[in-house]
Amino acid sequence: MSKLFALLALALWFNAAQAQETTCTAAATEKKLAGAAKNSFLKKCEKDATAKCEAAATERKLAGAAKNSNVKKCIKDAVGETP
């Protein structure tokens, strides 16, 4: 069982290392968005990230807690930290 968790952790780390894309928060800052425009942009970006992460988890045939954990981390990585 510990080998499974180690492989899952390695896969998540490798996936995160490959996905060095700009986060939603960084993109909003780069575009100098503020107020309602920023909120709208972040909401759409998060929605798009959710769909992308769900599709990636399904493609990888993840299920249950592994899928939920992977999707949650994927969305957090895509959105970035809020200032």
Secondary structure by P-SEA (a helix, b strand, c coil): caaaaaaaaaaaaaaaaaaccccaaaaaaaaccccaaaaaaaaaaaaaaaaaaaaaaaaaccccaaaaaaaaaaaaaaacccc
